[in-house]
Amino acid sequence: MGRVAVVYDSLSGNTQKMAELVAEGARRVEGIEVRVVNIAEPDAAEVACRADGIALGSPTNLGVMSWRMKQFWDEKMGPYWMQLDGKIACAFSSAGAWGGGSEITCQALNTVLMNFGFLTFGLTDYVSKTASAHYGAIAVREPREEEVKEACRKLGERLAEWVGAYIDRNPDLHPLVREPGRKRPS
Ligand SMILES: Cc1cc2nc3c(=O)[nH]c(=O)nc-3n(C[C@H](O)[C@H](O)[C@H](O)COP(=O)(O)O)c2cc1C
């Protein structure tokens, strides 16, 4: 059974709410184990290493990930460098404002994941006429709008689909098979 871990940092709870939605989306895919872990928990690195795919979330701080998230990868995950290659990953971030740097933060998270050899991805899907998660899911403060919530869920769902298709080698879980005829809403 493929394993997904939603690994997050959150100072005031907004990224945590996104993490719960990402996990909710991952649970839409049958046969995938889903865990949610805050990087402050003692076994966070172990949960991240055990997973076949991770969704990594951080608040946007000065346009990049929080220092706590950077420290987690430097110190807790550093020893596992060169042991995680080929796992699948994606990013999400909560910021204080649209235009406040949430997508750049997703890119920063993706950069760290790539450095560790993760296969990172974004969504092509539109969850509404004006919302997607091409570089990861983003929110302003807590995810309130339905399209923002659905972008978080869709990101988790896609992560679980990739884990199912590529790690569990179940071709029925490939998104183009699960959702034939996907298209951008008009
Ligand atoms: C040190 C610090 C730096 C921040 N930098 C930014 C920023 O660059 N852009 C932005 O839009 N919001 C910024 N914020 C606001 C947070 O990203 C925002 O409140 C977010 O929702 C917090 O997520 P959390 O509740 O998961 O901690 C900053 C907050 C702090 C504490």
The ligand as an SDF file (V2000), in Angstrom:
LIG
                    3D

 31 33  0  0  0  0  0  0  0  0999 V2000
    8.0740   36.2970   10.0250 C   0  0  0  0  0  0  0  0  0  0  0  0
    6.8870   36.3610    9.0970 C   0  0  0  0  0  0  0  0  0  0  0  0
    7.0910   36.6870    7.7840 C   0  0  0  0  0  0  0  0  0  0  0  0
    6.0170   36.7510    6.9130 C   0  0  0  0  0  0  0  0  0  0  0  0
    6.2530   37.0510    5.6110 N   0  0  0  0  0  0  0  0  0  0  0  0
    5.2190   37.1220    4.7440 C   0  0  0  0  0  0  0  0  0  0  0  0
    5.4540   37.3980    3.3640 C   0  0  0  0  0  0  0  0  0  0  0  0
    6.5670   37.5420    2.8950 O   0  0  0  0  0  0  0  0  0  0  0  0
    4.3710   37.5020    2.5560 N   0  0  0  0  0  0  0  0  0  0  0  0
    3.0970   37.3410    3.0120 C   0  0  0  0  0  0  0  0  0  0  0  0
    2.1370   37.4540    2.2270 O   0  0  0  0  0  0  0  0  0  0  0  0
    2.8550   37.0390    4.3140 N   0  0  0  0  0  0  0  0  0  0  0  0
    3.8750   36.9140    5.1790 C   0  0  0  0  0  0  0  0  0  0  0  0
    3.6500   36.5820    6.4970 N   0  0  0  0  0  0  0  0  0  0  0  0
    2.2780   36.2300    6.9020 C   0  0  0  0  0  0  0  0  0  0  0  0
    2.0590   34.7030    6.9240 C   0  0  0  0  0  0  0  0  0  0  0  0
    2.5410   34.0880    5.7500 O   0  0  0  0  0  0  0  0  0  0  0  0
    0.5770   34.3760    7.0410 C   0  0  0  0  0  0  0  0  0  0  0  0
    0.0390   34.9370    8.2110 O   0  0  0  0  0  0  0  0  0  0  0  0
    0.3030   32.8840    7.0130 C   0  0  0  0  0  0  0  0  0  0  0  0
   -1.0810   32.6640    6.8410 O   0  0  0  0  0  0  0  0  0  0  0  0
    0.7650   32.2170    8.2990 C   0  0  0  0  0  0  0  0  0  0  0  0
    0.5620   30.8330    8.1860 O   0  0  0  0  0  0  0  0  0  0  0  0
    0.4980   29.9220    9.5010 P   0  0  0  0  0  0  0  0  0  0  0  0
   -0.7810   30.2700   10.2330 O   0  0  0  0  0  0  0  0  0  0  0  0
    0.4610   28.5240    8.9790 O   0  0  0  0  0  0  0  0  0  0  0  0
    1.7120   30.2130   10.3140 O   0  0  0  0  0  0  0  0  0  0  0  0
    4.6980   36.5140    7.3800 C   0  0  0  0  0  0  0  0  0  0  0  0
    4.5030   36.1730    8.7210 C   0  0  0  0  0  0  0  0  0  0  0  0
    5.5890   36.1080    9.5670 C   0  0  0  0  0  0  0  0  0  0  0  0
    5.3530   35.7310   11.0120 C   0  0  0  0  0  0  0  0  0  0  0  0
  1  2  1  0
  2  3  1  0
  2 30  2  0
  3  4  2  0
  4  5  1  0
  4 28  1  0
  5  6  2  0
  6  7  1  0
  6 13  1  0
  7  8  2  0
  7  9  1  0
  9 10  1  0
 10 11  2  0
 10 12  1  0
 12 13  2  0
 13 14  1  0
 14 15  1  0
 14 28  1  0
 15 16  1  0
 16 17  1  0
 16 18  1  0
 18 19  1  0
 18 20  1  0
 20 21  1  0
 20 22  1  0
 22 23  1  0
 23 24  1  0
 24 25  2  0
 24 26  1  0
 24 27  1  0
 28 29  2  0
 29 30  1  0
 30 31  1  0
M  END
$$$$
